[in-house]
Amino acid sequence: MEEMMLNFQLRRDYPYPIVDIKDTSKQSRDRLWSWRKREDV
């Protein structure tokens, strides 16, 4: 809808996202939560 209102096209006017947000956020959460198990933290 925004593409039509603003005459905007993904890839033509702006590149597709380089990073997959869902995958990257899960990796980050897993990494951060794994620190809770460490003794030195």
C-alpha positions as CSV (number, residue, x, y, z in Angstrom):
1,M,0.0,0.0,0.0
2,E,2.8,2.4,0.9
3,E,4.5,1.5,-2.4
4,M,1.5,2.7,-4.3
5,M,0.9,5.9,-2.3
6,L,4.5,7.0,-2.4
7,N,5.3,5.7,-5.9
8,F,8.0,3.5,-4.3
9,Q,9.3,0.2,-5.4
10,L,11.5,-2.1,-3.4
11,R,14.6,-3.0,-5.3
12,R,14.2,-0.1,-7.8
13,D,14.3,2.8,-5.3
14,Y,15.7,1.0,-2.3
15,P,17.5,-2.4,-2.0
16,Y,16.0,-5.4,-0.3
17,P,17.2,-5.9,3.3
18,I,20.6,-7.5,3.4
19,V,20.1,-9.2,6.8
20,D,17.3,-11.5,7.7
21,I,15.8,-9.8,10.8
22,K,14.1,-12.9,12.2
23,D,17.1,-15.1,11.8
24,T,19.6,-12.5,13.2
25,S,17.4,-11.6,16.1
26,K,17.0,-15.2,17.1
27,Q,20.7,-15.8,16.9
28,S,21.4,-12.7,19.1
29,R,18.8,-13.7,21.7
30,D,20.2,-17.2,21.9
31,R,23.7,-15.9,22.3
32,L,22.7,-13.5,25.0
33,W,20.6,-15.9,27.0
34,S,23.3,-18.6,26.8
35,W,25.5,-16.2,28.9
36,R,23.2,-16.7,31.9
37,K,24.6,-20.2,32.2
38,R,28.2,-19.0,32.5
39,E,29.9,-18.8,35.8
40,D,32.0,-15.8,35.1
41,V,29.1,-13.5,34.1
